[in-house]
Amino acid sequence: MTRVLIAGCGYVGSALGERLVMDSQDVWGVRRKAGPLPLGVRAFPADLCMPGSLQDLPGDLDYVFYMAAPAGSADPLYRAAYVDGLRTLLAVLDQQKQAPQRVFFVSSTAVYAQRDGDWVDETSPTEPTYFSGVRLLEAEKVLFESPFAGTVVRFGGIYGPRRTRLIDRVRTGAAEYHVDPPRYTNRIHRDDCAGVLQHLMGVEKLEKLYVGVDCDPADDRGVLAWLSGVLGAPAPRAAGDSEPTSSRGSSNKRCSNARLLGTGYSFRYPTFREGYAAVLEDLV
């Protein structure tokens, strides 16, 4: 039986854990605070930044997924969650002489700062200007410089069950889209995030890096117009052509999932249309 540790068993981690348990894997979920986990996932309460809380890790781990999330939107919290936590866990695994086949780190397309709607992939320059992307890129380096075989998956914007902020904005008529230039969005449904990670466990010759997005990097106008039509909501408004005020919001790129598709992965929700249709169905 394959032994798997999910460090940061939250929104996506719980979905992954549920899939792995159904596939008869032995799964532990690390959380800082107690909370319900999917049936069959064993709870391992720990603070990933505190080596002492990790000393009793289950042994003989085959795979480790690092999926921690920061406790807030501030640089020190991102550094703690992604860089310090990952470094601490890897050090403990090394001290315990564990030899997992692969350590997966869940990163983000926030490491790309392209602004002109360019296509980006795993070979594109990563020059983030906002602290979130900077810290994620730093954490990727920590993994690649560790003694373990590592793979990074850079997910786009994750949506899915219970994440309805965009839907709520469309319902209330508060949704706005960019006109010039069009603002592209890169998304992936939570269930495909879990599916991608489970799928990569079985890929014989893994690359060190994958971009995890669906097959349609649609512009925000198209997404909002589709949602408003389905909901019977007010049409989204044009926001004008002014630049966004935050560095975080100034990125504008189209992410390619060609490398991921080349591994044989088949999306359950290949575009936002199928994905949001499933989210809306859950709300009924």
N, C-alpha and C positions, 0 to 999 in steps of 0.2 A: 504493500500500500504506500503510495506517495505521500510524503509528509511536507506540509506547506505552512509557512508562516506569513500572515498578512499583517504587516506593521502599519496600522492606521486603518482599522476595519470600519470605515464609515459608509458613506453613500454608495460609492462604487465598490469598496472592499467587501461590504456585506453581500452585494449582488454576486461578486466573484466567489466568495466563500460558499454561498448557497449552491452555485453551479458545481463547485468542486466536491462538495459533500454529496450531491446527487450523483456525481461520477465516482463515488466511493473513495475519495481522497481523505486523508487525515489532516484536518485544518485547525490551526490556532489563529485567533484574531486578537491583535494587540490594540488595547484602548487605554487612554489615560484615565478616563472616567468610566465607571460601571454603566452598562446599558445593555439592552437586549441585542442579542446576536441571532443570526439565522439558526434554525434547529440543526444541531450537529457540529456547529463551529464552537470550538472550545475557547473560552475567554482567558486571556492572559493580560491582566491589568499591569500596566507599566508606563513609566514616563520615558520616552525614547531618548531624552537628553540626560538621563540619570543612569549611568552604568550599573549601579547597584540594583536597580529594579529589573535588570535584564539577566541577572546571573543564573536564574533557573529556567532559561529558555529550553524548550523541548530539544532533545538531541537528534542527530542524524537527519537534519532538515535537507530535503531535496530541492525545494524552491523557496525563495524569499521574495515577497512583494513589498516594496516600500511605497506606501500610499498615504503618508501622513498629510494633514492639512494644518495650516497656521491657525492660531486662536484669534486672529484679527488681521486687519489690513494695515500693518506697519512693518517696516523693514526689520526691526529686531525679532519680531514674531516669525517672519518668513525665514530669517537666518536660522532661528532655533528649530523650526519645524523641518526645514529641508536640508540645511547644511549640517548643523550640529547634531540633529537627531540621526541622520543617515550615517555620519561619521562615527557616532557612538555605537550604533547597532553593528556596523561593520567591524569595529574594533572588538566588540564582545564576541562576535562570531569567530573572529580570527583567534582570540584568546582561548576560546573553547575548542579550537581546532576543528570547527565544523567545515564541511566541504560541500555546500550546496552546488547542484549542477549549474544554477543560474540565479543571479539576483536581478530582479526587475525594479526599475525606478520609474514611477509615474511622474512625468514632467508635463510641460505645456507648450503650446505654440506661442506663448508669450515671449519666448526667447527670440522670436523673429520680430524685427522692428521695421520691415519694409512698409512703405507708405503709399505706393502708387498702384496698388492692385496687382502687383507682380505675383507670378506663380513661385511658390517656394517648395522645397523638398528637403530631404535629409542632408543634401550637399550645399544648401544655400547658406550664405553668411548669417551668423547669429551675433547681432550687435545691439542687444536690448538697452534701452535708455531708461526704463522704469525698473524700480527695485525688484519687483516680482520676477521679471525675466532674468535679471542679474543673479538673483539668489538661486533660481532653478538651474541656470547654466553652471553656477558654482557647484551645486550639488551633483550635477551630471559628471563633472570633472572628478569629484570625490569618488564616485563609483568607479569610473574608468581607471583611476589610479590605485584602486584597491587590489588586493590579491585574488579577488573573485571574478569569475566570468560575469559580465554585466550587460544588460540590455536596457536602454531607455526608450520609453514610449511617450512621445509628445502629443498629448490629446488636445483637441480643440475645445470649444465651449461645451461643457457637459450639461445636458438637459435630460428630463425624463419624469417619472412619476413624482408628484408632489412639488415639482419645480415649475411654478406657474407665473412667475413674475412677468414674462413677456406676454403671455396670454392675458393677464390682468390688465396690462397697459393697453392692449388692443381693445379689450372689452370696454374700457372706460374712455376710449378715444384719445388717450395720452400718447400713443405711439407716433414717433416721427422718424422719417428716413432722410438720408443724405442724398442730395441731387448731383452735385458736381464737386468732386468726382463721386461715383457710386461707391458705397462702403460695403466691402465684401465681408461675409461672416463665415466662420468655419466651425461646424458643430459635429457632435457625435452623441447619440443616445446612450444613456447609462448602461443599458443592456448590451449594447455593442462594445462599450468599454470593457465590460466583464468578459464578453465573448472574445474580444481581441486578445486579452491577457491569457485566457485559458487556451486559446488556439496557439499562441506563441510557445506555450510550454511543450507542444508537440512538434514544433518545426525543427527539423534535423540540423539545418545549417542556419543559425540565427545571425542576423546582422547586429551590430551594436546599437543601432538607432532606427526607430520607426516613427513616422508621423501618423497619428491616429485621428483621422477625420472621416466624415462620410463622403459620398461621391459627388456632392453638389455644393461647392462653396458659393452659395447664392448671395446676391446683394441684399441689403436689409430691406430695400423697397419691395422686392419680390416676396420675401418672407412675410413681411407685415401685410401686404396686399392679400396674399393667400389666406393668412389667418383671419383677417377681417371678413373675407368672403365666406369662409367656413362658419365663422361665428355670427354672421349677420351684424357685425359691429361697424361703427363709423370708419370710413376710409382713413388710412394713416395720412398724416400731414407732412409736407416737405419742410425740412428743418433749415433750408438754405445752404449756402456753400461755405459758411465760415468754418474755420478749423476748430476742432474740439479743444477744450481748455486744458485737459490733462494729457501728459505724455502717454499714459496708459491707453487712452482712447485714440491716439493718433496713428496707431498701426492699421494698415490696410493691405491685406494680402490674400491670395488664394492658395490654400495648402493642398498639395497633391498626396493622395494615398496610394500611389502606384506601387511603391515598394511593398506596402502591406498587402495589397491585392495580389501581388506576385507570390506571396506565401500560400495562397489558396484560401484566404479568409473570405467568407461570403457574408455581407451585411444583412442583418435582420431588418434594419431601417436604413436603406441606402441614401435617402434624402430626408430633409426636414419634413416633407409632406407625410410620409409614412410614420415618422417618429412622432410628430405632433398630433397626428390622427389618433395614435395609440394613447398619448397623454390625455387628449380630450375625451376619449372613450372611458378612461379611468375616472374622469370627473363626473360622469353621468350617474 
